[in-house]
Amino acid sequence: MSSDFDPVAEYTDKTKKSAEWFARSREHLPGGVTGNVKFYPPYPVYAKRAKGSHLWDLDDNEYIDYMLCFGPLILGHGHPRVLQAVHDQLERDGTTIFGPPHELETIMAERLNRIFPCAERVRFTNSGLEATLHALRICRGFSRRNRIAKFEGHYHGCYDEALVSLTPSEDTAGPYAAPQPVACSLGTSEYTLQSVQVLPFNDTEDTVRLLKAHRHDLAAVIMEPIQRGFIESELDFLKTVRETTEELDMILVFDEVMSGFRADRLGGAQTMYGVTPDIMCLGKIIGGGFPSGAFLGREDIMDVVNPVTRGKENRVFHGGTFNGHPTVLAAGMATLDVLEEPDTYSYLNRITGKLRTGLNDLFKRLGFEAIAVGPGSTFNVIFADECARSYRDCMHFDASLRRQFDYGMLSRGMHFHPDKPLYTCTEHTDEDVESTLTVAEEVLKKMRSSE
Ligand SMILES: Cc1ncc(COP(=O)(O)O)c(C=O)c1O
């Protein structure tokens, strides 16, 4: 990084209290954080309060928030209708959680079954991770096959199978036409590696070939229909995956933890593409900012957890003390109330489009090979001459330019989580976007002049 523009130094200059708390946290939490993704060097911003599209750190620096807790806060921080719903639930029910079933579980399930084409039956979980984990188990239980297929670079939560080939290095990943299962976390067993078939995203021919070759042992194919929120499925590819899984009697699982309510319309990526999976997973937004998740889909498959129709020896175990938590569902219902209003998605699309287009205009005008890309209310900024079609393309993005851009934005009041996608919310205003573009122009010019 050039000596006359040092955005990391600018960042550390402005965030002295975050540095102090990071030092203190490190004495008690490995790396000072409660999840690895929350860390970025030299230390992350420590949050103090937030409202709408804005967030303040411990030094009282104000930010426009484009991290939004990695996606759930589609209505921004502390939306009055969400806060009111939580307050009302606690007042009305007189408790945080009942234990026995309650009405809101059914009401939310009815709602999700109406919104998503594939949904007929729902089970709630406490996170997106749990949703995909249980979904894969019901697929194995239903089909009586043991292995699952996933796409290289797709994220489904932080457990053994899901982490296989999430971020393999080029020298371990094998040829793209036949990607090798790579353990992306210590602690992954050989058995786990063998139980996962890795597939090349957006590569129709090789995906079909691999699925056919493993037709007798694969229970399911799980995928992010929009990889990491910004790499779209090519429509022919997605349709072929649907047709092939149907033909081979494999269950197709869409992990819509991110895209479920962040595609460009209500009904998730499956509605956007017009391709219906058998099972889908949700998380993030359905809890209105509280821990949440769900797996839902075809009645016959979901029935493998049914304690009414099946005996113990003949069903899949699904449990969770906090599943269907009333406070979480109340916050989720209030969030969906706003998302189902007729103008919400058109507003989200307009405001996100304005930011994305504004950034792309700046990149072009200032001579950067960079793109802001992604559908709906999530997108990524990549320093490359064209958008990626798969994880392998992402290996060639210019990480050093992205780093300068991220820290330059961060130290000028734009809450970008370095190297992660950006999220927008209904509380982002035209003024927010305009000031973000003004700051982006300043940062990009500094990057140019310090080359
Ligand atoms: C597509 C996808 N699936 C699953 C998960 C895991 O969700 P959670 O962090 O709630 O466990 C995430 C989280 O970012 C995700 O983006």
The ligand as a MOL file (V3000), in Angstrom:
LIG
                    3D

  0  0  0     0  0            999 V3000
M  V30 BEGIN CTAB
M  V30 COUNTS 16 16 0 0 0
M  V30 BEGIN ATOM
M  V30 1 C -26.4130 -19.0160 2.3280 0
M  V30 2 C -26.1720 -19.2060 3.7990 0
M  V30 3 N -26.4830 -20.3640 4.3690 0
M  V30 4 C -26.3290 -20.5890 5.6830 0
M  V30 5 C -25.8040 -19.6110 6.5030 0
M  V30 6 C -25.6200 -19.8820 7.9710 0
M  V30 7 O -26.5230 -19.1290 8.6980 0
M  V30 8 P -26.2430 -18.8040 10.2600 0
M  V30 9 O -25.0950 -17.8580 10.2960 0
M  V30 10 O -27.5300 -18.2300 10.7600 0
M  V30 11 O -25.9290 -20.1150 10.9050 0
M  V30 12 C -25.4490 -18.3790 5.9470 0
M  V30 13 C -24.8600 -17.3270 6.7810 0
M  V30 14 O -24.3060 -16.3650 6.3280 0
M  V30 15 C -25.6440 -18.1600 4.5700 0
M  V30 16 O -25.3380 -16.9980 3.9820 0
M  V30 END ATOM
M  V30 BEGIN BOND
M  V30 1 1 1 2
M  V30 2 1 2 3
M  V30 3 2 2 15
M  V30 4 2 3 4
M  V30 5 1 4 5
M  V30 6 1 5 6
M  V30 7 2 5 12
M  V30 8 1 6 7
M  V30 9 1 7 8
M  V30 10 2 8 9
M  V30 11 1 8 10
M  V30 12 1 8 11
M  V30 13 1 12 13
M  V30 14 1 12 15
M  V30 15 2 13 14
M  V30 16 1 15 16
M  V30 END BOND
M  V30 END CTAB
M  END
